[in-house]
Amino acid sequence: MSHDGIDSVSRAAEILKGHRESIDRLDAILVYTLGERFKHTQAVGKLKAEHDLPPSDPTREAAQIERLEDLATRADLDPEFAKKFLNFIIEEVIRHHKKHQE
């Protein structure tokens, strides 16, 4: 391999390292953000249980999904993926809310 080839590989390795560091930071942000989100949904679940309100709110869920799809489109993220992701979170939240109601 020529000298240029080695420089090119080491530059690529440096760029890769930078991307991976950013990915690691973003993963941490996602985890902490989800943790914060679940603290609020847990509080909502307790409130709903105390006041005998239904564990799920289909109207709000539909509005949230529509809002997320719009945000995803503007963020250049596949809206279908964003919808699946939110549905997954909503299912978990409802499961927690049902636990509170028992």
LINTA-V570590 format. One record per residue. N is the residue number from 0. RES is the residue in three letters. PHI is phi in whole degrees, -180 to 180 (none if undefined). Layout:
N|RES|PHI + N|RES|PHI
This chain:
0|MET|none + 1|SER|-73 + 2|HIS|-59 + 3|ASP|-62 + 4|GLY|-62 + 5|ILE|-67 + 6|ASP|-59 + 7|SER|-62 + 8|VAL|-66 + 9|SER|-69 + 10|ARG|-65 + 11|ALA|-61 + 12|ALA|-63 + 13|GLU|-65 + 14|ILE|-63 + 15|LEU|-58 + 16|LYS|-59 + 17|GLY|-62 + 18|HIS|-62 + 19|ARG|-65 + 20|GLU|-64 + 21|SER|-64 + 22|ILE|-61 + 23|ASP|-62 + 24|ARG|-65 + 25|LEU|-66 + 26|ASP|-60 + 27|ALA|-63 + 28|ILE|-61 + 29|LEU|-60 + 30|VAL|-64 + 31|TYR|-65 + 32|THR|-64 + 33|LEU|-64 + 34|GLY|-59 + 35|GLU|-63 + 36|ARG|-61 + 37|PHE|-68 + 38|LYS|-60 + 39|HIS|-71 + 40|THR|-70 + 41|GLN|-64 + 42|ALA|-63 + 43|VAL|-63 + 44|GLY|-60 + 45|LYS|-64 + 46|LEU|-61 + 47|LYS|-62 + 48|ALA|-64 + 49|GLU|-62 + 50|HIS|-108 + 51|ASP|55 + 52|LEU|-96 + 53|PRO|-63 + 54|PRO|-66 + 55|SER|-123 + 56|ASP|-131 + 57|PRO|-55 + 58|THR|-65 + 59|ARG|-65 + 60|GLU|-60 + 61|ALA|-64 + 62|ALA|-65 + 63|GLN|-63 + 64|ILE|-65 + 65|GLU|-62 + 66|ARG|-62 + 67|LEU|-66 + 68|GLU|-61 + 69|ASP|-66 + 70|LEU|-60 + 71|ALA|-60 + 72|THR|-59 + 73|ARG|-70 + 74|ALA|-90 + 75|ASP|64 + 76|LEU|-115 + 77|ASP|-58 + 78|PRO|-60 + 79|GLU|-66 + 80|PHE|-64 + 81|ALA|-60 + 82|LYS|-64 + 83|LYS|-62 + 84|PHE|-62 + 85|LEU|-66 + 86|ASN|-59 + 87|PHE|-61 + 88|ILE|-66 + 89|ILE|-61 + 90|GLU|-58 + 91|GLU|-65 + 92|VAL|-63 + 93|ILE|-63 + 94|ARG|-59 + 95|HIS|-63 + 96|HIS|-63 + 97|LYS|-65 + 98|LYS|-62 + 99|HIS|-64 + 100|GLN|-78 + 101|GLU|-76
